[in-house]
Amino acid sequence: MAADLPARCLAAILVLGVAGGALGCWVVLYGLSYGTESLAHGMFPGLVAAALLGVPILLGGAIGIAAAAIAVAAVGRLPGLDRDVGVAVVVTTLFGLGVLLALSPDTPRAIQGLLFGDVLGLTDGDLLLAAGLAIVTGLALWLMHGRLLAVGFDRTAASALGVRSLVVDVALLLLVAAAIVVAVQSLGNLLVIALLVAPAASARLVAHRAAPMMATAAAIAVAAGWSGLYLSYHAGTAAGASVAGMLVLAFVVASATSAVRQQEA
């Protein structure tokens, strides 16, 4: 059965699942789920512009997510405006701009892949890029583990211990941005957030320490990703949507398991 799917697709889901699952735990613990979704959607104009100009999608995504982050930070400093409202305005505006660009007559037909992904069309270069992301993410999270714990659970105590919360926050956001830019090529702009949030949210319901939570999230991401690929291949459904659907199903199962455990306790 494994031979029915390109090996690079299964390998890409493996490395992206491990990296996204582990990184997503800190996204959930730090309450960055909405901000992560905002960055993913805010980068859409950069992706479309890259497709129109014929430059690498990775470059367009990087520029787009940087522009989105700057815009969100700038609007968030306006007096009298709630930060969430500002973020919503910026993200809606940027995503709308991306849609307008996508309606251009010169837009390639493959532009829908930017929205929904094309994991079955990944190249060896895409796989190497995903592997590089997994290595960098794993190394960074290992080196920052103590600081992430300190800042995530008690910022005041972390400062007293000499841990600078701003540096930790920026480093985490940079990792999230990199993960979004890389994963968007396989899952698409609309579904990439599922890889970063759903496995971690599921793992948080069944694991109560950081390390087991990250391991569980990575396992859920890989298992749901592979299941989604097989569903897509044999049922003829969209690959990205199938993967996202399996991730949501995993969250439903984790929620039910957690509820049963609480009743038994």
C-alpha positions as CSV (number, residue, x, y, z in Angstrom):
1,M,0.0,0.0,0.0
2,A,2.9,2.4,0.8
3,A,4.1,1.9,-2.8
4,D,0.9,3.6,-4.1
5,L,2.1,7.0,-2.8
6,P,5.4,8.7,-3.6
7,A,7.9,8.1,-0.9
8,R,8.8,11.8,-0.8
9,C,5.2,12.6,0.2
10,L,5.2,10.3,3.1
11,A,8.7,11.5,4.1
12,A,7.5,15.1,3.9
13,I,4.6,14.5,6.2
14,L,6.9,12.7,8.6
15,V,9.4,15.6,8.9
16,L,6.7,18.3,8.8
17,G,4.6,16.4,11.3
18,V,7.5,16.1,13.8
19,A,8.6,19.7,13.4
20,G,5.0,21.1,13.4
21,G,3.8,18.9,16.2
22,A,6.7,19.8,18.6
23,L,6.6,23.5,17.7
24,G,2.8,23.6,17.9
25,C,2.9,22.7,21.5
26,W,4.6,26.0,22.3
27,V,2.2,27.8,20.0
28,V,-0.7,26.4,22.1
29,L,1.0,26.9,25.5
30,Y,2.0,30.5,24.7
31,G,-1.6,31.3,23.4
32,L,-0.3,32.1,19.9
33,S,-2.9,30.1,17.9
34,Y,-4.7,33.2,16.7
35,G,-1.5,35.0,15.9
36,T,-0.2,32.0,14.0
37,E,-3.3,31.8,11.9
38,S,-3.1,35.5,11.2
39,L,0.5,35.3,10.0
40,A,-0.5,32.3,7.7
41,H,-3.4,34.2,6.1
42,G,-1.6,37.5,6.0
43,M,1.2,36.1,3.9
44,F,-1.2,35.2,1.0
45,P,-0.5,38.4,-1.1
46,G,3.2,37.5,-1.1
47,L,2.5,34.0,-2.3
48,V,0.3,35.2,-5.1
49,A,2.7,37.9,-6.1
50,A,5.5,35.4,-6.3
51,A,3.4,33.2,-8.6
52,L,2.6,36.2,-10.8
53,L,6.2,37.3,-11.0
54,G,7.6,33.9,-11.5
55,V,9.9,34.0,-8.5
56,P,10.3,31.2,-5.9
57,I,7.2,30.8,-3.7
58,L,9.4,30.5,-0.7
59,L,10.7,34.0,-1.3
60,G,7.2,35.4,-1.8
61,G,6.1,33.7,1.4
62,A,9.0,35.0,3.4
63,I,8.4,38.6,2.3
64,G,4.7,38.2,2.7
65,I,4.9,37.0,6.3
66,A,7.4,39.6,7.2
67,A,5.1,42.3,5.8
68,A,2.2,40.8,7.7
69,A,4.1,40.8,11.0
70,I,5.2,44.4,10.6
71,A,1.7,45.5,9.7
72,V,0.2,43.7,12.7
73,A,2.8,45.2,15.0
74,A,2.3,48.7,13.7
75,V,-1.5,48.6,13.9
76,G,-1.3,47.1,17.4
77,R,0.4,50.2,18.6
78,L,-2.4,52.6,17.5
79,P,-4.0,54.2,20.6
80,G,-7.7,53.4,21.3
81,L,-7.7,50.3,19.2
82,D,-8.0,46.8,20.7
83,R,-5.1,44.6,19.5
84,D,-7.3,41.7,18.3
85,V,-9.4,44.1,16.3
86,G,-6.2,45.5,14.7
87,V,-4.9,42.1,13.9
88,A,-8.3,41.1,12.3
89,V,-8.3,44.3,10.2
90,V,-4.8,43.7,8.9
91,V,-5.3,40.0,8.2
92,T,-8.6,40.5,6.4
93,T,-7.1,43.3,4.3
94,L,-4.1,41.3,3.3
95,F,-6.0,38.2,2.5
96,G,-8.5,40.2,0.5
97,L,-5.5,41.8,-1.4
98,G,-4.2,38.3,-2.1
99,V,-7.6,37.2,-3.5
100,L,-7.7,40.2,-5.8
101,L,-4.3,39.4,-7.1
102,A,-5.3,35.8,-7.6
103,L,-8.2,37.0,-9.8
104,S,-5.8,38.6,-12.2
105,P,-6.0,37.1,-15.8
106,D,-2.2,36.5,-15.6
107,T,-2.5,34.3,-12.5
108,P,-1.4,30.7,-13.1
109,R,-4.0,28.0,-12.8
110,A,-2.0,26.4,-10.1
111,I,-2.7,29.3,-7.8
112,Q,-5.3,27.1,-6.0
113,G,-2.4,25.1,-4.8
114,L,-1.3,28.1,-2.7
115,L,-4.7,27.9,-0.9
116,F,-5.1,24.2,-0.5
117,G,-1.6,22.8,-1.0
118,D,-0.2,20.1,-3.2
119,V,1.5,17.5,-1.1
120,L,1.4,15.0,-3.9
121,G,3.4,17.3,-6.1
122,L,6.3,17.9,-3.8
123,T,9.8,17.8,-5.3
124,D,13.0,16.5,-3.8
125,G,14.0,20.1,-3.2
126,D,10.8,20.6,-1.1
127,L,11.6,17.5,0.9
128,L,15.1,18.7,1.6
129,L,13.7,22.1,2.7
130,A,11.2,20.4,5.0
131,A,14.0,18.2,6.5
132,G,16.1,21.3,7.1
133,L,13.2,22.9,8.9
134,A,12.8,19.9,11.1
135,I,16.5,19.8,12.0
136,V,16.6,23.6,12.8
137,T,13.3,23.4,14.7
138,G,14.4,20.4,16.8
139,L,17.8,21.9,17.6
140,A,16.3,25.3,18.5
141,L,13.6,23.8,20.7
142,W,16.2,21.6,22.5
143,L,18.5,24.5,23.1
144,M,15.6,26.8,24.2
145,H,13.7,24.2,26.2
146,G,14.5,25.6,29.7
147,R,13.9,29.2,28.6
148,L,10.6,28.3,26.9
149,L,9.4,26.6,30.1
150,A,10.5,29.5,32.3
151,V,8.8,32.2,30.2
152,G,5.8,30.1,29.3
153,F,4.8,29.4,32.9
154,D,6.0,32.4,34.8
155,R,7.4,35.5,33.0
156,T,8.1,37.3,36.3
157,A,10.2,34.5,37.7
158,A,11.9,34.0,34.3
159,S,13.1,37.6,34.4
160,A,14.4,37.1,38.0
161,L,16.4,34.1,36.6
162,G,18.0,36.2,33.9
163,V,15.8,34.8,31.1
164,R,14.7,37.6,28.7
165,S,11.2,36.9,27.7
166,L,11.3,39.2,24.7
167,V,14.2,37.2,23.2
168,V,12.3,34.0,23.7
169,D,9.1,35.4,22.2
170,V,10.9,36.6,19.1
171,A,12.8,33.4,18.7
172,L,9.6,31.4,18.9
173,L,7.8,33.6,16.5
174,L,10.7,33.3,14.0
175,L,10.4,29.5,14.2
176,V,6.7,29.7,13.7
177,A,7.1,32.0,10.7
178,A,9.7,29.6,9.1
179,A,7.4,26.6,9.7
180,I,4.5,28.4,8.0
181,V,6.6,29.4,5.0
182,V,7.9,25.9,4.4
183,A,4.7,24.0,5.2
184,V,2.5,26.2,3.1
185,Q,3.9,24.5,-0.1
186,S,2.4,21.2,0.9
187,L,-0.7,22.0,3.0
188,G,-1.6,25.4,1.5
189,N,-2.3,28.8,3.1
190,L,-5.7,27.9,4.5
191,L,-4.7,24.5,6.0
192,V,-1.2,25.1,7.3
193,I,-2.5,26.2,10.7
194,A,-4.0,22.8,11.2
195,L,-0.6,21.2,11.3
196,L,0.6,23.6,14.0
197,V,-2.4,23.8,16.3
198,A,-4.5,20.6,16.0
199,P,-1.9,18.0,17.0
200,A,-0.7,20.2,19.9
201,A,-4.2,20.9,21.1
202,S,-4.9,17.1,21.0
203,A,-1.7,16.3,22.8
204,R,-2.5,18.8,25.6
205,L,-5.6,16.9,26.4
206,V,-3.8,13.7,27.1
207,A,-0.3,14.7,28.2
208,H,0.5,17.0,31.1
209,R,4.3,17.6,30.8
210,A,6.1,19.5,28.0
211,A,8.3,16.6,26.7
212,P,5.5,14.0,26.5
213,M,3.2,16.6,25.0
214,M,5.6,17.3,22.2
215,A,6.2,13.6,21.5
216,T,2.5,12.9,21.4
217,A,1.8,15.9,19.2
218,A,4.4,14.8,16.7
219,A,3.0,11.3,16.7
220,I,-0.5,12.5,16.1
221,A,0.6,14.9,13.3
222,V,2.5,12.1,11.5
223,A,-0.3,9.5,11.9
224,A,-3.0,11.9,10.9
225,G,-0.9,13.1,8.0
226,W,-0.3,9.7,6.6
227,S,-3.9,8.7,7.1
228,G,-5.0,11.8,5.3
229,L,-2.7,11.0,2.4
230,Y,-4.1,7.5,2.0
231,L,-7.6,8.8,2.2
232,S,-6.9,11.4,-0.5
233,Y,-5.2,8.9,-2.8
234,H,-7.9,6.2,-2.6
235,A,-11.0,8.3,-2.1
236,G,-10.0,11.0,-4.6
237,T,-10.3,13.9,-2.1
238,A,-8.0,16.9,-1.8
239,A,-4.8,16.0,-0.1
240,G,-4.4,19.0,2.1
241,A,-8.1,19.0,3.2
242,S,-7.9,15.3,3.9
243,V,-4.8,15.7,6.1
244,A,-6.5,18.6,8.0
245,G,-9.7,16.5,8.4
246,M,-7.7,13.7,10.0
247,L,-6.0,16.1,12.3
248,V,-9.4,17.4,13.4
249,L,-10.6,13.8,13.9
250,A,-7.6,13.2,16.1
251,F,-8.6,16.2,18.2
252,V,-12.2,14.8,18.6
253,V,-10.8,11.5,19.7
254,A,-8.5,13.1,22.2
255,S,-11.3,15.2,23.6
256,A,-13.5,12.2,24.1
257,T,-10.6,10.3,25.7
258,S,-10.0,13.2,28.1
259,A,-13.6,13.5,29.0
260,V,-13.8,9.7,29.8
261,R,-10.7,10.0,32.0
262,Q,-12.2,12.9,33.9
263,Q,-15.4,11.0,34.5
264,E,-13.5,8.0,35.8
265,A,-11.5,10.1,38.1
